[in-house]
Amino acid sequence: MITVNENLCKGCNLCTEFCPRQVYEQTDKLNKKGVHVPVPVNEEKCKKCGLCALMCPDQAIKVDEKDEE
Amino acid sequence: MDKAGESPFMKYLRKDRLPTIFCAGCGNGIAMNTFFKGMEMAEIDFENLILVSGIGCSSRIPGYVECDSLHTTHGRPISFATGIKLANPQHDVAVFSGDGDAAAIGGNHLIHAARRNINITVICINNSIYGMTGGQISPTSPRGSYGTTAPYGALERPFSLSDLVTAAGGTYVARWTTAHPLQLSNAIKKGFLNKGFSFIEVISQCPTYYGRKNRMKSPIEMLKWMKESSILKRKADKMEESELEGKIIVGEFQKKEELEFTDKLCKLLEEQCVTGKPAAVRSAYQGD
């Protein structure tokens, strides 16, 4: 499961661009600072490589190792 | 937000200070993540770590990390780190420094720490511009790049910091960009494990100043540029200098073994001490 912390995200969109499987997409969803927060729309494509969590400059992304039901 | 949805690196950060002061898409955050990852890979005890920094955007990183840290005068973090390491050789000391801090004002401290081969890890976040003060040209700005003080493009040759430290005698020297986070964390791991002066140069993006002045307004464009123009050291060694104009040479520049300075000093003290107990070094926190 992917969580994007809206309070920390600054909307640089590095995750939308550098995810090797295009899991994230830029949407019209705004956080309280008026930043377009990326949403993991194609979450089923995710292979949990963790590159997005490593590339996120604001430590906003968490990728769970296992899917919890 | 609950603990379950937190980034894996959140446990090292001072949460009350977040979000960071850095601009959207700044490379300092990526360098911070890769530092934690490299630290985990090297199995460094976080309680045993001391971070030192000088002045600059990148030097604000230790303020966000929940460990012992020192925010020092401009250009002098390596000198302070040398003092910490000599007084407490059992601690792991890392320095976060920018290009202005390490190359411009603190250039001498950098080369002399490398010459001395003292066991500290220096992470130099090189964004090729003075980002904090308004986009002036720094010693590492590529030739022809634009800045506030170079409206017609920089005329000088840039400093290759990794080559400088290699020549000065650093025992582990590597350069990667923020577009190579895995290789970068591996290099930081090797820097921590290396007993001696380790220098890791992180070519980073400054979308606010470097990007805006050089037609790369977004962090994505900057990272793409870094990925495309970087070339491995092994490959670059076989190429002509004219072909390498405008390229970023990445990879390991030096990896060698040499006697370390604190070891040498401790040995000398033990040999020369007449009272039977060396007093100057390792005495501050041992309660003796």
HADDOCK unambig.tbl for C-alpha pairs under 7 A between the chains (distance, minus, plus):
assign (segid A and resid 3 and name CA) (segid B and resid 5 and name CA) 5.67 0.50 0.50
assign (segid A and resid 8 and name CA) (segid B and resid 19 and name CA) 5.33 0.50 0.50
assign (segid A and resid 10 and name CA) (segid B and resid 24 and name CA) 5.25 0.50 0.50
assign (segid A and resid 11 and name CA) (segid B and resid 24 and name CA) 6.56 0.50 0.50
assign (segid A and resid 12 and name CA) (segid B and resid 24 and name CA) 5.16 0.50 0.50
assign (segid A and resid 12 and name CA) (segid B and resid 25 and name CA) 4.81 0.50 0.50
assign (segid A and resid 12 and name CA) (segid B and resid 219 and name CA) 6.83 0.50 0.50
assign (segid A and resid 14 and name CA) (segid B and resid 220 and name CA) 5.99 0.50 0.50
assign (segid A and resid 53 and name CA) (segid B and resid 7 and name CA) 6.85 0.50 0.50
assign (segid A and resid 54 and name CA) (segid B and resid 30 and name CA) 6.64 0.50 0.50
assign (segid A and resid 54 and name CA) (segid B and resid 33 and name CA) 5.75 0.50 0.50
assign (segid A and resid 54 and name CA) (segid B and resid 34 and name CA) 6.69 0.50 0.50
assign (segid A and resid 55 and name CA) (segid B and resid 30 and name CA) 5.43 0.50 0.50
assign (segid A and resid 55 and name CA) (segid B and resid 181 and name CA) 6.99 0.50 0.50
assign (segid A and resid 56 and name CA) (segid B and resid 30 and name CA) 6.37 0.50 0.50
assign (segid A and resid 57 and name CA) (segid B and resid 25 and name CA) 6.21 0.50 0.50
assign (segid A and resid 57 and name CA) (segid B and resid 26 and name CA) 6.45 0.50 0.50
assign (segid A and resid 57 and name CA) (segid B and resid 27 and name CA) 6.60 0.50 0.50
assign (segid A and resid 57 and name CA) (segid B and resid 28 and name CA) 6.91 0.50 0.50
assign (segid A and resid 57 and name CA) (segid B and resid 29 and name CA) 3.77 0.50 0.50
assign (segid A and resid 57 and name CA) (segid B and resid 30 and name CA) 4.80 0.50 0.50
assign (segid A and resid 58 and name CA) (segid B and resid 19 and name CA) 6.93 0.50 0.50
assign (segid A and resid 58 and name CA) (segid B and resid 29 and name CA) 5.86 0.50 0.50
assign (segid A and resid 59 and name CA) (segid B and resid 7 and name CA) 5.62 0.50 0.50
assign (segid A and resid 59 and name CA) (segid B and resid 9 and name CA) 6.96 0.50 0.50
assign (segid A and resid 59 and name CA) (segid B and resid 10 and name CA) 6.97 0.50 0.50
assign (segid A and resid 60 and name CA) (segid B and resid 7 and name CA) 6.08 0.50 0.50
assign (segid A and resid 61 and name CA) (segid B and resid 7 and name CA) 5.42 0.50 0.50
assign (segid A and resid 62 and name CA) (segid B and resid 5 and name CA) 5.96 0.50 0.50
assign (segid A and resid 62 and name CA) (segid B and resid 6 and name CA) 5.72 0.50 0.50
assign (segid A and resid 62 and name CA) (segid B and resid 7 and name CA) 4.45 0.50 0.50
assign (segid A and resid 62 and name CA) (segid B and resid 8 and name CA) 6.58 0.50 0.50
